[in-house]
Amino acid sequence: MSLEGTSIEYDKLTFKDNASPLTFKKVTHKLPVSKDEIAVKVTAAGLNPVDLGIYYTFHPWVSCLFPSYRTLGRDYSGTVVQVGSDLQNQYYVGDKVFGYVPTLSTGTLAQYLFLKPKTKHDASIVRVDSSVTDEKLVDFAGIPLVFLTTVQSLSVAPLSDKSRVVIIGGSTSLGWTAIQLLLNHYKVKPENLVSVNGSRSNSFVQELGVLQQNTINYDQVDSLQNPVLEKAKDGKFDLILDAAGNSDLFDHIKEILKSKEENGHYVTLVGDHKPVYASSLLARFPSSFASFKRFIYWNLIGGGPIHYQFRNVHASKKDIDLAYRLYKEGNYKVIVDSIYRSEEVTEAYKRLESNQARGKVIVKF
């Protein structure tokens, strides 16, 4: 299908503050699209914890300072329905695509997106094969943000088939993405990959390739320190990726992780403590602040024994291209927990907020 007429009215998720419900609002976009723009009819949007952080940050008093309606959603998949004149030979009506829109930008929980692929802001868009069914296209909405965050976190270390890695939070979306990337892309040997996860997730991470003897169950130990120290007897680790929030290892980090001179890296995505999804970004700051202080002293001032990073994500078409290439090769799959209809978006966010989802929560249009 293609768009016709001089404008289009469509539904877009909005909210005013965290005391107001998530609702779809009618908005209008002028047609035809501008010469450097494409219109995408959204098939699905993936939900992410950062959405909840943004929602809960906007208390009514905060919203009084910024009295506009806000949007949510960073990941999307869909079909191109109109192409600007400058992009006629790059995109075509009917192209199936997926991609990422940066945080604090246009939300992807909408029936249509209007993107400018030549700008850095909207460049993280990838065309998929025409053979991809509409049903499978829904799953692609679960890829972008989690893949970008994971691959950019892993890229800080010079990984190879000889690298030894610990993932704290192996069953999280970032964790299971990291497991696949480490084993299938970086070719890390299974005997050199350790996953920290809850006991109920053992079979889940083992199906992805983690060896049974290399799972550490955080719910069966008082601290991760001794189990990881035991694993380090086989050789210090090159990288620790913390996708769950933990600080158990720092007292003995020199015995666990290779030194800064040996390119030992500790990368955290959430800070020292497990984040509470139903909280504002400001409320999460104390945990992040402890990590920030460590980053300042250990990295910027140079007082630490290892490379320590608090990792953030940036838009990258190259990384989204890698995700699709690995997907086509059978070396990466997106794991979907649940799919909700757009009118069930509140229930979808409640599922995400429960912290019980194993895989991505997706909203389908």
Secondary structure, 3 states (H helix, E strand, C coil): CCCCCCEEEEEEEEECCCCCCCEEEEEEEECCCCCCCEEEEEEEEECCHHHHHHHHHCCHHHHHHCCCCECCCCEEEEEEEEECHHHCCCCCCCCEEEEECCCCCCCCCECEEEECCCCCCCCCEEEECCCCCHHHHHHHCCCHHHHHHHHHHHCCCCCCCCCCEEEECCCCHHHHHHHHHHHHCCCCCHHHEEEEECHHHHHHHHHCCCCHHHEEEHHHCCCCHHHHHHHHCCCCECEEEECCCCCCCHHHHHHHECCCCCCCEEEECCCCCCCCCCCCCCCCHHHHHHHHHHHHHHHHCCCCCCEEEECCCCCCHHHHHHHHHHHHHCCCCCCEEEEEEHHHHHHHHHHHHCCCCCCEEEEEC
